[in-house]
Amino acid sequence: MEGEIPYTTCFVRCGESVLMLLRNRPPNAGLWNGVGGKISPGETPLECVRREVLEEAGIDLRRSGDARFGGVVRWASGVDPTGPSTGMYVFVADLQHGLARKEVLRTPEGLLSWKPLDWVCDTENEGVVSNIPCFLPELLEGKEPIEYLCEYVAGKLVGLTAKPL
């Protein structure tokens, strides 16, 4: 599963809720995902997450606790219909209750909304990107950065293995 990792995503948590984006463009159009995007030239993954969360959600992670690197989610070449990517860097940011606005926001990327963690992590939930319920609970525990290897067959997630980075 070698290849470039041009994307980041951040799971911004506040208590028992997580900020999710209902994407309106591929990849994962029509599904709830974390907030993130493509790494710009010369930008680190952390800088990308800070920029994307600020642009998409209006949250300045440097002022609200910043983001913790959680690892990498990887998949085989050809899974991403928009390009040659084989993964994304994943981060977690914890906000204090007073810093999270709870209203639903419409953005150019899609709809932003705080969702209950138990809903996001439900493996039967078909509204969330399929690999998220498989890796997010462990990612949120934050013991150490993990590499999550996703196996897909005909576009369907059939397995996920995790190993420390």
Phi, psi and omega per residue, in radians:
M1 nan 0.687 3.104
E2 -1.347 2.722 3.115
G3 2.591 3.092 -3.080
E4 -1.286 2.638 3.061
I5 -2.094 1.604 -3.061
P6 -1.634 -0.034 -3.004
Y7 -2.049 2.752 2.970
T8 -2.289 2.755 2.948
T9 -2.545 2.606 -3.132
C10 -2.267 2.349 3.035
F11 -1.798 1.794 -3.113
V12 -1.527 2.040 -3.039
R13 -1.949 2.495 3.017
C14 -2.431 1.855 -3.067
G15 1.089 -2.163 -3.119
E16 -1.770 0.410 3.101
S17 -2.169 2.716 3.099
V18 -2.342 2.440 3.136
L19 -1.340 2.160 -3.101
M20 -2.192 2.663 3.142
L21 -2.028 2.121 3.010
L22 -1.477 1.754 -2.994
R23 -1.202 2.442 3.084
N24 -1.863 0.076 3.108
R25 -2.368 2.727 3.050
P26 -1.161 2.731 -0.111
P27 -1.313 2.767 3.078
N28 1.192 0.515 3.064
A29 -1.017 2.387 3.121
G30 1.449 0.083 3.135
L31 -2.123 2.639 3.075
W32 -1.382 2.360 -3.085
N33 -2.513 2.952 3.011
G34 -1.215 3.063 3.138
V35 -1.642 2.276 3.137
G36 3.072 -2.820 -3.132
G37 3.020 -2.810 -3.056
K38 -1.453 2.393 3.105
I39 -1.296 2.232 3.108
S40 -1.391 2.692 3.101
P41 -0.946 2.312 3.132
G42 1.411 0.006 -3.091
E43 -1.718 2.448 3.038
T44 -1.436 2.833 3.069
P45 -0.998 -0.706 3.119
L46 -1.129 -0.747 3.094
E47 -1.067 -0.683 3.120
C48 -1.102 -0.802 -3.139
V49 -1.080 -0.784 3.122
R50 -1.023 -0.793 -3.119
R51 -1.135 -0.838 -3.079
E52 -1.116 -0.754 3.140
V53 -1.145 -0.658 3.091
L54 -1.160 -0.813 -3.122
E55 -1.146 -0.778 -3.016
E56 -1.482 -0.577 -3.028
A57 -2.099 -0.121 -3.119
G58 1.237 0.373 -3.129
I59 -1.874 2.108 3.090
D60 -1.568 1.788 -3.070
L61 -1.105 -0.473 3.123
R62 -1.185 -0.473 3.133
R63 -1.615 -0.224 -3.040
S64 -2.114 0.471 3.050
G65 1.932 -0.127 3.134
D66 1.084 -2.971 -3.057
A67 -2.137 2.513 3.101
R68 -1.799 2.298 3.081
F69 -1.206 2.168 -3.114
G70 -1.826 -0.290 3.136
G71 2.419 -2.663 -3.083
V72 -2.368 2.373 2.993
V73 -1.846 2.198 -3.066
R74 -2.172 2.717 3.086
W75 -2.594 2.901 -3.109
A76 -1.251 2.693 3.058
S77 -1.005 2.429 3.119
G78 1.721 -0.207 3.135
V79 -1.302 -0.697 3.134
D80 -1.372 1.984 -3.099
P81 -1.248 -0.189 -3.079
T82 -1.693 -0.043 -3.130
G83 2.941 -2.961 -3.022
P84 -1.498 0.184 -3.043
S85 -1.116 2.647 3.092
T86 -2.254 0.371 3.095
G87 2.938 -3.123 3.106
M88 -2.613 2.586 3.010
Y89 -1.423 2.391 -3.133
V90 -2.046 2.464 -3.119
F91 -2.309 2.766 3.042
V92 -2.212 2.370 3.044
A93 -2.223 2.258 3.102
D94 -1.825 2.158 3.127
L95 -1.816 2.562 2.989
Q96 -1.297 2.691 -3.045
H97 -0.959 -0.643 -3.105
G98 -1.250 -0.251 -3.071
L99 -1.641 -0.189 -3.085
A100 -1.734 2.063 3.026
R101 -1.425 2.315 -3.013
K102 -1.662 -0.045 -3.130
E103 -1.294 2.711 3.072
V104 -1.379 2.359 -3.127
L105 -2.095 2.351 3.026
R106 -1.645 2.195 -3.124
T107 -2.209 2.949 3.069
P108 -1.052 -0.461 -3.129
E109 -1.435 -0.402 -3.083
G110 2.617 -2.751 -3.088
L111 -1.754 2.191 3.097
L112 -1.726 2.306 -3.134
S113 -2.688 2.541 3.038
W114 -1.411 2.204 -3.103
K115 -2.078 2.545 3.083
P116 -1.096 2.388 -3.133
L117 -1.013 -0.677 -3.131
D118 -1.141 -0.526 3.074
W119 -1.240 -0.797 -3.128
V120 -1.111 -0.637 -3.052
C121 -1.584 0.092 3.114
D122 -1.317 2.034 -3.091
T123 -1.155 -0.250 3.096
E124 -1.584 -0.080 -3.089
N125 -1.347 1.888 -3.118
E126 -1.491 -0.020 3.120
G127 -1.527 -0.171 -3.126
V128 -1.852 2.559 3.055
V129 -0.868 2.290 -2.900
S130 -1.024 -0.512 -3.098
N131 -1.472 -0.309 -3.067
I132 -1.031 -0.869 3.139
P133 -1.081 -0.342 -3.124
C134 -1.443 -0.538 -3.110
F135 -1.934 -0.393 -3.015
L136 -1.098 -0.741 3.131
P137 -0.989 -0.780 3.126
E138 -1.205 -0.696 3.117
L139 -1.025 -0.733 -3.111
L140 -1.195 -0.449 3.084
E141 -1.134 -0.584 2.988
G142 1.153 0.548 -3.128
K143 -1.206 -0.761 3.128
E144 -2.843 2.745 3.088
P145 -1.092 2.409 -3.063
I146 -2.162 2.550 2.940
E147 -1.768 2.076 3.118
Y148 -1.768 2.086 -3.122
L149 -1.813 2.002 -3.097
C150 -1.703 2.335 3.083
E151 -1.959 2.188 -3.135
Y152 -2.060 2.506 2.996
V153 -2.267 2.135 -3.121
A154 0.900 0.736 3.084
G155 1.370 0.041 -3.118
K156 -1.921 2.321 3.101
L157 -1.180 2.136 -3.138
V158 -2.044 -0.158 3.116
G159 -2.956 2.682 3.076
L160 -2.563 2.209 3.060
T161 -2.071 2.650 -3.101
A162 -2.252 2.445 3.061
K163 -2.555 2.551 3.114
P164 -1.061 2.545 3.061
L165 -1.431 nan nan
